[in-house]
Every structure is written in C-alpha cells, then in structure tokens.
C-alpha cells in the first residue's frame, strides 16, 4: 500500500499534471500498470508468489487508486466495479469498461486457446451490463455510442512484419494476445451484438499500446465478401487509439515507418498508425460526425509546449467507417474560461 501511495504522490509533483487536473474534469479508468504488468483477474505477468497474495496486492492498488484519482466508486462496497455509464444529452452515451481486472481470464500465447468459447475478457456480468447499456443508449436515441476501454479491439495481423525486438507492440513479432485478439469469443460477441441490433455510430476509444491507430471494426475484415477496405462497407463501427503522453512504443521513427509499411497492407481495416510519436487525441463530436484529432509532441525529454497536428480521422453519422481529414476540428465556440491561478487576488478570481 505504501509503495502505491508513494508512486501516486511522486507523479503528482509534476506541475503539468497538476494543472491538467485543475483545469479539466476527468473520467478515469485503470489499466494494468495501476496494479502490475499484464494484469488479469487473479494475477499478473510480473507478479510472483514471493511478493505475497495477488488478491492483497490488487486490493492495495485499487484502494490507492481511489485515494488519488478524481473518481468515486460506482458501488461503495465494491471498489473493484469500475465499469459505468455516462450520458451527454441526446448527443452521446459513454460506456466505460474494465477490460483488465474484473472479469478477464489469464492471457494465452496459443491461437487455439484464444478461440476457446469459455474464455472471457469482460466476464459474464460486465458483458451483460454492456449489452444492456447499448440497448439503453439506442432506445434513448443517443446519436453516438462511445465505448471507452483499455486494449485494442480490432484484430491485428502482423503479416510479414520482421521480428524487431526493439519494437514494442505488446507481443514482439507475435499476435498480441493481451488485446481482444486473445479473447476471440468476447470480441465476436460484442461485434455480433452491434450487428444484430443494427446499431449505428459505435466508436471505440482505446489506449494501452502507447501509439496512435485509426481503424474500422468488422467481424471479418480480411474477408472481402464481408468488408471492403476501399469503401468501408461491412464495417460495424470505428476504433480510435490514443498515444501515450510519454511512454514509448517504437524507439525510432524508422522502425515505426517499417511497421506501417507492413501492417497496413496486411490489415484492410487499419487506415493509419504512428508507433513513434507521443502525444494525445482530441475527440470532436457533433450530430454530423465524430472526429479524432491526433496531436504529437516535439519532445518528451524536457518541458516543452511544442506540438504539431498529425492527422484527423472521422466517421460521418450513419456511415460506420472512417475517412481522413487533414485539418483539425475548430476550437469549441464559447468555451468556458480557464480556472484562475490560485495566487491571483480574490477580485481577479471572482
């Protein structure tokens, strides 16, 4: 417990992080490193028996998380339940998932096991909850159905990508079974439910992999009879992946370019990726479109406010596939003023 608390306390000595929390509301969710690398419900890749019971470690990590993050437990007596639902008028619903702790079975390295019907990424209770929320979002007439979650939903075929030990895709030159690729039944259940509902405007928002990706979502993207890579026909929704602010993926731009040259031809639904640059993603949601704008930082080696717009991808309402746009969304009209600095006189703050 003390170790987790010290880590949070150290991170929050960063002035930029303090300012970010001061200026903006947060909808938070944990990933694996809030507990241990490649966490699942009963263990983690880098937890060993000599470190004690994993249940105790998980309990301590979750307690520290709620102490330091701006979040309240969904159920006061069950802090492990972090999946929850938000509504933004009739414009959008947001379903925040826990694809890491509450119901995840242990990761596998076997493609046969990855297809095991008894394996789950969400667990039965969370999956049933998600399907109910999708139905609720549709019945209430939300224009957009956003699913915020941790690991990449779209399948990733590495094709002829050469083995590059310095390139971190979570699985080296193998399929990344820590993602939904390792839980094929869960992925097909979700996409199958979206298809059966005739649900338009599903947007999946993802992190974890320290890099930038834009993809269509299809039950069988490699099958030209199911999905058309040129028109997007057969896509059931879209996925946007935000990069890390500082954590690296590819150590050089050259490795990122090589990976891009191999991965996009091998994955018809994958439209763009950047494995080198760090930064963030801004989502612009209107009745007509949902657009993701990627901004990349010039350096993370020292404090700097130098950034550049990389690219935008958007999905038009009802089309369920992405298109490129080379200009970012316009700034929000009538945006509220920033919070005043705490050392200003009271008159200025008023």
Buried (B, 14 or more C-beta within 10 A) or exposed (E): EEEBBEBBEEEEEEEEEEEEEEEEEEEEBBBBBBBBEBBBBEBBEEBEEEEEEBEEBBBBBBBBBBEBBEBEBBEEEEBBBBBBBEEEEEEBBBBBBBBBBBBBBBBBEEEEBBBBEEBBBBBEEBBEBBBEBBEBBBEEEBBBBBBBBBBBBBBBBBEEBEEBEEBBBBBEEEBBBBBBBBBBBBBBBBBEBBBEBEBBBBBBBBBBBBBBBBBBBBBBBBEEEEBBBEEBBBBBBBBBBBBBBEBBBBBEEEBBEBBBEBBBEBBBBBBBBBBBBBBBBBBBBEEEBBBBBBBBBEEBEEEEEEBEBBBBBBBBBEBBBBBEBEEBBEEEEEEEEEEEEEEEEEEEEE
